[in-house]
Amino acid sequence: MTSESDDLGQLLNNELGAPIADLTRLSGGASRETWRFTADGRPLVVQLQRAGDIRDMMVEAAVVAAAGASGVPVPAMVASGRRDDGGAFMIVEAISGETIARKIQRDDEFAKARSSFAERCGAALAQIHSIDPDDIDGLDDPDQIEHYTTVFDELGEPHPVFEFTRNWLLEHRPAGTRRSLVHGDFRLGNLIVGPGGLSAIIDWELAHIGDPMEDLGWLCVKAWRFGGADPVGGIGTRADLFAAYEDAGGGTVDADAVRWWEVLGTWKWGIMCVLQANAHRSGAVRSHELAVIGRRVCENEFDLLDPNGLDLFGLSAIGLSVADVPVRSAATVDGGPHDVPTSAELVEAVREWIERDVLTSSAGHLRFHSRVAVNVLSMVEREMLLGGAQAVAHEERLAALGVRSEVDLAALVRSGAAAHRQAEIGAVLFESVVDKLRVANPKYLD
């Protein structure tokens, strides 16, 4: 064992008064470390708060304890406290089951779980929202538009679609909403699912006081469908989710408020993608995985614009579709003193080597990050083919709107001065976003 695990083993032994065995690190997120171990033969999990995390894990521990006491399916709380350095820890029982979305969506083992997924989620959310938040000290009550506007402005990237969305959110904010405990990140990935259905809800670090419709809307955000067709985790319907929520005593579902929160969730996740890519670009965390997330921003922009989706600009009324956006391509320009292979062919050669030799002989994190690298190189290949012509077309579109850059267009949209040109601007932004997706992730347009 390393010195780090030795120290943790001693902490756990002192806390539980039992021999610790099989101590294994599971993850290393930005704010949490997670380890699995056994004590007296009982499988347990410990989470450790990292230095610099502004959220106090003791609040999360209190939320998990309150949720368990209210009958919410959560891992049983075993112990929580603070280490000598002031960082908090939380020990819970280990729950068997799956968290990987694609497995839950596709594997035969989870067929029964899929059939009741939306209903189980609705009932669980009703239980969560019945908990009195005044009984838990330290919960935040944030204004999310204000918070993410500040984050977005500090990042300094122009995204006119997000500016329009912000205006829409401010204009359509639901009135008279009730306040409750909100999980804050209720979605596939934070749900442990067994063959029989939902087993446990985990990752409560974003819990806060808010509108209960927020959790319902976040669960329906397209990003958390992971390629599935149905709105609830890719495997369930809103009708089943809402009916189960009401049947479990959650109160009447306001479908318009849920849609508002779905729009906010899509906008928020888009800004978070910019934020994660910025962590790489700034040098804070050099990671090709974080870098490529920056190219997922256009997925969220498309979801907000999509005439068959949220359609904030009302583009369905003018009959606009992906098929109406021409594919702009041009052969990669290679010239100067450079020999063949071309730059695109060199990228292709490296991608093929990773696919052929690295992916087939690797496992775990190396295999995952190799797949990410393949996606990055594929994206670069597509941009070499399409990017030049797309750049010209984008400049022409901006000029037709009477602006010189995306910065100018973003400022115009935020000001509200171009509200009467919504359809015109929306159509231009739709074409730009489709072009971006044809490079970043063309399958998203299928």
C-alpha positions as CSV (number, residue, x, y, z in Angstrom):
1,M,0.0,0.0,0.0
2,T,1.1,3.6,-0.6
3,S,1.6,6.1,2.2
4,E,-1.7,7.7,1.1
5,S,-3.7,4.6,1.4
6,D,-1.9,3.7,4.7
7,D,-3.0,7.0,6.2
8,L,-6.6,6.5,4.9
9,G,-6.7,2.9,6.2
10,Q,-5.6,4.2,9.7
11,L,-8.4,6.9,9.6
12,L,-11.0,4.3,8.6
13,N,-9.8,1.9,11.3
14,N,-10.0,4.6,14.0
15,E,-13.4,5.7,12.8
16,L,-15.0,2.2,12.5
17,G,-13.0,0.3,15.1
18,A,-12.6,-2.6,12.7
19,P,-9.8,-4.0,10.5
20,I,-9.8,-2.5,7.0
21,A,-9.1,-4.6,3.9
22,D,-9.2,-4.3,0.1
23,L,-8.8,-0.5,0.1
24,T,-9.1,0.5,-3.6
25,R,-9.3,3.9,-5.2
26,L,-12.2,4.2,-7.6
27,S,-12.0,7.7,-8.9
28,G,-10.3,11.0,-8.6
29,G,-12.6,13.9,-9.4
30,A,-11.9,17.5,-9.0
31,S,-13.7,17.8,-5.6
32,R,-13.9,14.2,-4.3
33,E,-11.8,11.1,-4.0
34,T,-13.7,7.8,-3.8
35,W,-12.4,4.6,-2.3
36,R,-14.0,1.2,-1.8
37,F,-13.0,-1.1,1.1
38,T,-14.3,-3.8,3.5
39,A,-14.6,-3.6,7.3
40,D,-15.5,-6.8,9.1
41,G,-16.5,-8.2,5.7
42,R,-18.9,-5.4,5.0
43,P,-18.4,-3.6,1.7
44,L,-18.2,0.2,2.2
45,V,-17.3,3.3,0.2
46,V,-15.5,6.4,1.6
47,Q,-15.5,9.8,-0.1
48,L,-12.9,12.4,0.8
49,Q,-13.2,16.1,0.2
50,R,-10.3,17.7,-1.7
51,A,-8.6,20.9,-0.6
52,G,-10.1,23.9,-2.3
53,D,-13.6,22.5,-2.7
54,I,-16.0,25.3,-1.7
55,R,-18.8,23.0,-0.9
56,D,-18.7,21.5,2.6
57,M,-19.1,17.7,2.4
58,M,-20.6,17.8,5.9
59,V,-23.7,19.4,4.3
60,E,-23.8,16.6,1.7
61,A,-23.5,14.0,4.5
62,A,-26.4,15.7,6.3
63,V,-28.5,15.6,3.1
64,V,-27.8,11.9,2.5
65,A,-28.7,11.1,6.1
66,A,-31.9,13.0,5.9
67,A,-32.8,11.4,2.6
68,G,-32.2,7.9,4.0
69,A,-34.3,8.7,7.0
70,S,-37.1,9.8,4.7
71,G,-37.1,6.5,2.7
72,V,-35.2,7.8,-0.3
73,P,-33.1,5.0,-1.9
74,V,-29.6,6.1,-0.9
75,P,-26.6,4.2,0.4
76,A,-26.9,3.9,4.2
77,M,-24.8,6.5,6.1
78,V,-22.2,4.8,8.2
79,A,-20.1,7.7,9.5
80,S,-18.9,11.2,8.6
81,G,-16.5,13.7,10.0
82,R,-13.4,15.8,9.4
83,R,-9.8,14.7,9.0
84,D,-7.0,16.4,10.9
85,D,-6.4,18.8,7.9
86,G,-10.0,19.9,8.1
87,G,-11.2,18.1,5.0
88,A,-14.5,16.2,5.4
89,F,-15.1,12.5,4.8
90,M,-18.2,10.4,4.4
91,I,-18.5,6.6,4.7
92,V,-21.6,4.8,3.2
93,E,-22.5,1.3,2.4
94,A,-21.5,0.0,-1.1
95,I,-24.5,-0.7,-3.3
96,S,-24.3,-3.2,-6.1
97,G,-25.5,-2.2,-9.5
98,E,-24.6,-0.2,-12.6
99,T,-24.1,3.5,-13.2
100,I,-22.9,3.5,-16.8
101,A,-25.7,4.8,-18.9
102,R,-25.1,2.8,-22.1
103,K,-25.1,-0.5,-20.1
104,I,-28.4,0.4,-18.4
105,Q,-29.9,1.5,-21.7
106,R,-28.8,-1.5,-23.7
107,D,-27.9,-4.6,-21.7
108,D,-30.5,-7.4,-21.5
109,E,-29.7,-7.6,-17.7
110,F,-31.5,-4.3,-17.2
111,A,-34.6,-4.9,-19.4
112,K,-36.9,-5.0,-16.4
113,A,-35.2,-1.9,-14.9
114,R,-35.8,0.0,-18.1
115,S,-39.5,-0.8,-18.1
116,S,-40.0,1.0,-14.8
117,F,-37.2,3.6,-14.9
118,A,-39.3,6.7,-15.3
119,E,-41.8,5.6,-12.7
120,R,-39.1,4.8,-10.2
121,C,-37.4,8.2,-10.8
122,G,-40.7,10.0,-10.4
123,A,-41.4,8.3,-7.1
124,A,-37.9,8.9,-5.8
125,L,-38.0,12.6,-6.7
126,A,-41.3,13.0,-4.9
127,Q,-39.7,11.5,-1.8
128,I,-36.7,13.9,-2.1
129,H,-38.9,16.9,-2.5
130,S,-40.9,16.0,0.6
131,I,-37.9,16.6,2.8
132,D,-38.0,19.9,4.7
133,P,-34.9,21.8,3.7
134,D,-35.0,23.9,6.9
135,D,-34.0,20.7,8.8
136,I,-30.6,20.7,7.0
137,D,-28.1,23.5,7.8
138,G,-25.9,25.0,5.2
139,L,-28.0,24.5,2.0
140,D,-27.6,27.1,-0.7
141,D,-30.5,28.8,-2.4
142,P,-28.9,30.0,-5.6
143,D,-30.3,32.1,-8.5
144,Q,-28.9,29.9,-11.3
145,I,-29.4,32.5,-14.1
146,E,-27.4,35.0,-12.1
147,H,-24.7,32.4,-11.2
148,Y,-24.2,31.0,-14.7
149,T,-24.3,34.4,-16.3
150,T,-21.4,35.4,-14.1
151,V,-19.5,32.2,-14.9
152,F,-20.2,32.7,-18.6
153,D,-19.1,36.4,-18.6
154,E,-15.9,35.5,-16.8
155,L,-15.1,32.9,-19.5
156,G,-15.3,35.6,-22.1
157,E,-16.4,33.4,-25.0
158,P,-19.1,34.7,-27.4
159,H,-22.1,32.3,-27.9
160,P,-25.1,34.2,-29.3
161,V,-27.3,31.2,-28.8
162,F,-26.6,31.2,-25.1
163,E,-27.3,35.0,-25.0
164,F,-30.7,34.5,-26.6
165,T,-31.4,31.6,-24.2
166,R,-30.5,33.7,-21.2
167,N,-32.9,36.4,-22.3
168,W,-35.6,33.8,-22.9
169,L,-35.1,32.4,-19.4
170,L,-35.4,35.8,-17.8
171,E,-38.6,36.5,-19.7
172,H,-40.3,33.2,-19.0
173,R,-39.2,32.5,-15.5
174,P,-41.9,30.5,-13.7
175,A,-43.8,32.5,-11.0
176,G,-44.9,31.4,-7.6
177,T,-42.8,28.2,-7.4
178,R,-42.6,26.3,-4.2
179,R,-39.2,25.6,-2.5
180,S,-37.9,22.2,-1.5
181,L,-34.7,20.2,-1.2
182,V,-33.4,19.6,-4.8
183,H,-30.8,16.9,-5.6
184,G,-29.3,19.2,-8.3
185,D,-27.8,16.4,-10.5
186,F,-30.5,13.7,-10.7
187,R,-29.6,11.8,-13.9
188,L,-28.1,8.6,-15.3
189,G,-24.5,8.4,-14.0
190,N,-25.6,9.4,-10.5
191,L,-28.2,6.6,-10.2
192,I,-27.2,3.0,-9.3
193,V,-29.5,0.6,-11.2
194,G,-29.9,-3.1,-10.6
195,P,-31.7,-5.7,-12.7
196,G,-34.9,-4.9,-10.8
197,G,-34.8,-1.2,-11.0
198,L,-33.4,1.9,-9.3
199,S,-31.3,0.9,-6.3
200,A,-29.8,4.1,-5.0
201,I,-29.2,7.8,-5.7
202,I,-25.7,9.0,-5.3
203,D,-23.6,12.2,-5.7
204,W,-25.5,14.7,-3.6
205,E,-22.8,17.4,-3.6
206,L,-25.0,19.8,-5.7
207,A,-28.1,19.5,-3.4
208,H,-29.7,22.8,-2.6
209,I,-32.9,24.6,-2.0
210,G,-34.9,25.3,-5.1
211,D,-37.9,24.6,-7.3
212,P,-38.7,20.9,-7.3
213,M,-39.4,21.1,-11.0
214,E,-35.7,21.7,-11.5
215,D,-34.9,18.0,-10.9
216,L,-37.6,16.8,-13.3
217,G,-36.3,19.2,-16.0
218,W,-32.6,18.3,-15.5
219,L,-33.4,14.6,-15.8
220,C,-35.0,15.3,-19.3
221,V,-32.1,17.4,-20.6
222,K,-31.0,15.7,-23.9
223,A,-27.3,15.4,-22.8
224,W,-28.5,12.9,-20.1
225,R,-30.3,10.7,-22.6
226,F,-26.8,9.5,-23.8
227,G,-28.1,8.9,-27.3
228,G,-31.4,7.3,-26.2
229,A,-34.6,8.4,-27.9
230,D,-36.9,8.9,-25.0
231,P,-36.7,12.1,-22.9
232,V,-36.2,10.5,-19.4
233,G,-32.7,9.1,-19.4
234,G,-33.2,7.9,-23.0
235,I,-35.5,5.2,-21.8
236,G,-38.7,6.7,-20.3
237,T,-41.5,9.1,-21.1
238,R,-42.3,12.4,-19.5
239,A,-45.9,11.2,-19.0
240,D,-44.8,8.2,-16.9
241,L,-42.3,10.4,-14.9
242,F,-44.9,13.0,-14.2
243,A,-47.7,10.5,-13.3
244,A,-45.5,8.6,-10.9
245,Y,-44.3,11.8,-9.3
246,E,-47.9,13.0,-8.6
247,D,-49.0,9.5,-7.5
248,A,-46.2,9.4,-5.0
249,G,-47.3,12.7,-3.4
250,G,-45.0,15.1,-5.1
251,G,-47.8,17.5,-6.0
252,T,-49.0,18.6,-9.4
253,V,-46.3,18.7,-12.1
254,D,-46.2,22.1,-13.9
255,A,-45.1,20.9,-17.4
256,D,-44.3,24.4,-18.5
257,A,-42.0,24.9,-15.5
258,V,-40.3,21.6,-16.2
259,R,-39.7,22.7,-19.8
260,W,-38.2,26.0,-18.5
261,W,-35.8,24.0,-16.3
262,E,-35.0,21.7,-19.2
263,V,-34.0,24.8,-21.2
264,L,-32.0,26.2,-18.3
265,G,-30.3,22.8,-17.8
266,T,-29.3,22.7,-21.5
267,W,-28.0,26.3,-21.3
268,K,-26.2,25.5,-18.0
269,W,-24.5,22.3,-19.3
270,G,-23.4,24.2,-22.4
271,I,-21.7,26.8,-20.2
272,M,-20.2,24.0,-18.1
273,C,-18.7,22.5,-21.3
274,V,-17.0,25.8,-22.0
275,L,-15.8,25.9,-18.4
276,Q,-14.3,22.4,-18.6
277,A,-12.5,23.1,-21.8
278,N,-11.1,26.3,-20.3
279,A,-9.6,24.3,-17.5
280,H,-7.4,22.7,-20.1
281,R,-6.7,25.8,-22.1
282,S,-5.7,27.8,-19.1
283,G,-3.2,25.1,-18.0
284,A,-5.1,24.4,-14.8
285,V,-5.6,20.7,-15.8
286,R,-4.0,19.7,-19.1
287,S,-6.3,17.0,-20.5
288,H,-7.3,16.1,-24.0
289,E,-10.6,14.8,-22.5
290,L,-11.4,18.2,-21.1
291,A,-10.2,19.9,-24.3
292,V,-12.6,18.0,-26.5
293,I,-15.5,18.8,-24.3
294,G,-15.2,22.3,-25.7
295,R,-16.4,21.0,-29.0
296,R,-19.6,19.6,-27.3
297,V,-20.9,23.1,-26.7
298,C,-22.5,23.1,-30.2
299,E,-24.6,20.0,-29.1
300,N,-26.3,22.2,-26.5
301,E,-26.7,25.0,-28.9
302,F,-28.3,22.7,-31.4
303,D,-30.7,21.3,-28.7
304,L,-31.8,24.8,-28.0
305,L,-32.3,25.7,-31.7
306,D,-33.5,22.3,-33.0
307,P,-37.0,22.7,-34.7
308,N,-37.7,19.2,-33.5
309,G,-36.4,19.9,-30.0
310,L,-36.7,22.9,-27.7
311,D,-37.0,25.2,-30.7
312,L,-36.5,28.4,-28.7
313,F,-36.3,30.5,-31.9
314,G,-39.5,29.0,-33.3
315,L,-37.6,27.7,-36.4
316,S,-40.2,25.0,-36.9
317,A,-42.7,27.8,-37.9
318,I,-40.5,28.6,-40.9
319,G,-39.9,25.0,-41.8
320,L,-36.1,25.0,-41.3
321,S,-34.3,21.7,-41.0
322,V,-30.8,20.3,-41.1
323,A,-31.3,19.2,-44.7
324,D,-31.7,22.9,-45.6
325,V,-28.1,23.6,-44.5
326,P,-25.8,22.9,-47.4
327,V,-22.6,20.9,-46.8
328,R,-19.7,23.1,-47.5
329,S,-16.5,21.3,-48.2
330,A,-13.3,21.9,-50.0
331,A,-10.2,19.8,-50.4
332,T,-7.5,20.5,-47.8
333,V,-5.2,23.1,-49.1
334,D,-1.6,21.8,-49.1
335,G,1.1,23.9,-50.5
336,G,4.5,25.5,-49.8
337,P,7.5,23.4,-49.3
338,H,5.8,20.5,-47.6
339,D,6.0,17.0,-49.0
340,V,3.3,14.3,-49.0
341,P,1.5,12.9,-47.1
342,T,-0.7,15.9,-46.6
343,S,-1.5,17.1,-43.1
344,A,-4.9,15.4,-43.2
345,E,-3.3,12.1,-44.3
346,L,-0.8,12.3,-41.4
347,V,-3.7,12.8,-38.9
348,E,-5.5,9.9,-40.5
349,A,-2.4,7.7,-40.1
350,V,-2.1,8.4,-36.4
351,R,-5.8,7.8,-35.8
352,E,-5.7,4.5,-37.6
353,W,-2.6,3.4,-35.6
354,I,-4.5,4.2,-32.3
355,E,-7.6,2.3,-33.5
356,R,-5.6,-0.7,-34.8
357,D,-2.9,-1.1,-32.2
358,V,-3.6,0.9,-29.0
359,L,-7.3,0.3,-28.6
360,T,-7.0,-3.4,-29.2
361,S,-4.2,-3.9,-26.7
362,S,-5.3,-1.6,-23.8
363,A,-7.9,-1.6,-21.1
364,G,-9.4,0.7,-18.5
365,H,-8.5,4.3,-18.5
366,L,-5.9,3.9,-21.2
367,R,-8.5,2.4,-23.5
368,F,-11.0,5.1,-22.7
369,H,-8.5,7.9,-23.3
370,S,-7.4,6.3,-26.5
371,R,-11.0,6.4,-27.7
372,V,-11.1,10.1,-26.8
373,A,-7.9,10.6,-28.8
374,V,-9.4,8.9,-31.8
375,N,-12.5,11.2,-31.6
376,V,-10.1,14.2,-31.4
377,L,-8.2,13.2,-34.5
378,S,-11.4,12.4,-36.4
379,M,-12.7,15.9,-35.6
380,V,-9.4,17.4,-36.9
381,E,-9.7,15.5,-40.1
382,R,-13.2,16.7,-40.7
383,E,-12.3,20.3,-39.9
384,M,-9.4,20.1,-42.5
385,L,-11.9,19.0,-45.1
386,L,-14.9,21.3,-44.2
387,G,-13.5,24.1,-42.1
388,G,-12.2,26.5,-44.7
389,A,-15.4,26.7,-46.7
390,Q,-17.4,26.8,-43.4
391,A,-15.4,29.8,-42.2
392,V,-16.1,31.7,-45.4
393,A,-19.8,31.0,-45.2
394,H,-19.9,32.0,-41.5
395,E,-18.3,35.4,-42.3
396,E,-20.9,35.9,-45.1
397,R,-23.7,35.1,-42.7
398,L,-22.5,37.5,-40.1
399,A,-22.1,40.3,-42.7
400,A,-25.7,39.7,-43.9
401,L,-26.8,40.4,-40.3
402,G,-24.7,43.6,-40.2
403,V,-22.2,42.5,-37.6
404,R,-18.5,41.8,-37.9
405,S,-18.0,39.0,-35.4
406,E,-19.6,36.6,-33.0
407,V,-18.6,39.0,-30.2
408,D,-20.7,41.7,-31.8
409,L,-23.6,39.4,-32.5
410,A,-23.5,38.1,-28.9
411,A,-23.6,41.6,-27.5
412,L,-26.4,42.6,-29.9
413,V,-28.5,39.6,-28.8
414,R,-28.0,40.2,-25.1
415,S,-29.0,43.9,-25.4
416,G,-32.4,42.8,-26.7
417,A,-32.2,45.4,-29.5
418,A,-32.6,42.6,-32.1
419,A,-35.5,40.8,-30.6
420,H,-37.7,41.7,-33.6
421,R,-35.2,39.9,-35.8
422,Q,-35.5,36.6,-33.9
423,A,-36.3,34.4,-36.9
424,E,-33.6,35.9,-39.1
425,I,-30.9,35.6,-36.4
426,G,-32.1,32.2,-35.4
427,A,-31.9,30.8,-39.0
428,V,-28.3,32.1,-39.2
429,L,-27.3,30.6,-35.9
430,F,-28.9,27.3,-36.8
431,E,-26.8,27.1,-40.0
432,S,-23.6,27.9,-38.0
433,V,-24.4,25.3,-35.3
434,V,-25.1,22.6,-37.9
435,D,-21.8,23.4,-39.6
436,K,-20.0,23.1,-36.2
437,L,-21.7,19.8,-35.5
438,R,-20.7,18.4,-38.9
439,V,-17.1,18.7,-37.7
440,A,-17.5,18.1,-33.9
441,N,-20.1,15.2,-34.0
442,P,-22.0,14.6,-37.2
443,K,-23.9,11.7,-35.7
444,Y,-25.7,14.2,-33.4
445,L,-27.6,15.4,-36.5
446,D,-29.0,12.0,-37.3
